[in-house]
Amino acid sequence: MNTIFKNILGIGVIGAMLVGCSEEAKMAKMPPQKIPVIKVMQQDVPIYNEMVGQVYGYKDIPIRARVDGFLEKIAFEEGSTVTKGQLLYKIDEQPFMADVSAKQSKLAEAKTQMTNAKNELDRYKPLAEMNAVSKSDLDAAQANYDASVAAVDAAKANLRSSEINLGYCTLSAPIKGIIGKTEAREGEYVGKEPNPVILNTVSRIDTIRVQFSISESKYLQLAKAYRKAHSNEEARDAVDSNETKADVELILADGSVYEEKGKIDFVNNTIDANTGSLLIQASFPNSSRILRPGLYAKVRIQFEVAENAIVIPQRCVIELQGQYSVFAVGEDNKIVSKPVELGYQMGDLVLIEQGLSAEDIIVIDAIQKVGSGLVIDPDCTTFESKTNN
């Protein structure tokens, strides 16, 4: 029995070996898979940084009620363009006109008293020279006159103050621009809470300002990149003049890039201790008047260009536990896994800092079908990027 069992086992092993050899022979005869591959791209890549900012008018001038009273007239159309000096609001003038009249009367009274004091002093002077009156009487007359002169000056100042308040009843546009929604209506009592002191805002929008903040670490990164891309003298001049030569673009809420480029015209001199951020302002021409104060947009700044950078499609990259790699075609069309270090990402492309050279060919769109050591039939294709920087 043992001999029979051994014979059967031997036959089984031999059969399995024959089947295995047959499969290997079939595999050896099968042609390599056709796998799509692309050649690594090498090009100059502009490096951008994006920050969220808010749009302001070049000038946003609040219209304030500097005196309180009933709003008598609104002389503009909300949302329209107003010219400098155009009448906007008028507050009831009657109380202020009455106050002006009262102050005019006080001034006239003070002038009359000054005239009397002057006449009395003029009479005392020759008498004092003849010792007809005492020196103390002359001093009293002089003091009375000086006091009357001071009273006239005070009355003039009070009258001027009343006239200024009367002038505040008429509110005119300080600049040419677009006026917004009025915060008070005719007949309302304005100038004191709860009714608004700020009645409206006039904005000049032929040029707009965008303010945004960056973190301390981002500021240091951008400052170093700018210094690297420019000479030390240019960098110093940029700091002294509070301007840089960096290109500034605006990405609107719908994802479109604003047609006109801007420039940085203000960098705050200190880091905000509460937020750890630095305030920056850029100005943009707004000839189309499409931008309005209050909009939120992304500011995109180019500080450097990575020359002859290695760029590949992002979908070629394999990520495993925080490590990145690509499948490259090696000698005899054998697949080789190459670890890579990723850099700046731009849409569907990514810059490779380390791991690839300009001569490398990598697998695209068939990553799941290949592995290290597999021999393939490379099918060279062209990748059309949708990225638009």
Secondary structure as GFF3:
##gff-version 3
##sequence-region A 1 389
A	DSSP	alpha_helix	2	29	.	.	.	ID=ss1
A	DSSP	beta_strand	33	39	.	.	.	ID=ss2
A	DSSP	beta_strand	41	64	.	.	.	ID=ss3
A	DSSP	beta_strand	69	74	.	.	.	ID=ss4
A	DSSP	beta_strand	81	82	.	.	.	ID=ss5
A	DSSP	beta_strand	87	91	.	.	.	ID=ss6
A	DSSP	alpha_helix	94	129	.	.	.	ID=ss7
A	DSSP	alpha_helix	135	167	.	.	.	ID=ss8
A	DSSP	beta_strand	170	172	.	.	.	ID=ss9
A	DSSP	beta_strand	177	179	.	.	.	ID=ss10
A	DSSP	beta_strand	189	190	.	.	.	ID=ss11
A	DSSP	beta_strand	198	215	.	.	.	ID=ss12
A	DSSP	alpha_helix	216	229	.	.	.	ID=ss13
A	DSSP	alpha_helix	232	241	.	.	.	ID=ss14
A	DSSP	beta_strand	247	251	.	.	.	ID=ss15
A	DSSP	beta_strand	263	267	.	.	.	ID=ss16
A	DSSP	beta_strand	277	285	.	.	.	ID=ss17
A	DSSP	beta_strand	296	313	.	.	.	ID=ss18
A	DSSP	three_ten_helix	314	316	.	.	.	ID=ss19
A	DSSP	beta_strand	318	320	.	.	.	ID=ss20
A	DSSP	beta_strand	323	329	.	.	.	ID=ss21
A	DSSP	three_ten_helix	331	333	.	.	.	ID=ss22
A	DSSP	beta_strand	335	346	.	.	.	ID=ss23
A	DSSP	beta_strand	349	354	.	.	.	ID=ss24
A	DSSP	beta_strand	361	363	.	.	.	ID=ss25
A	DSSP	three_ten_helix	367	369	.	.	.	ID=ss26
A	DSSP	beta_strand	376	380	.	.	.	ID=ss27
###
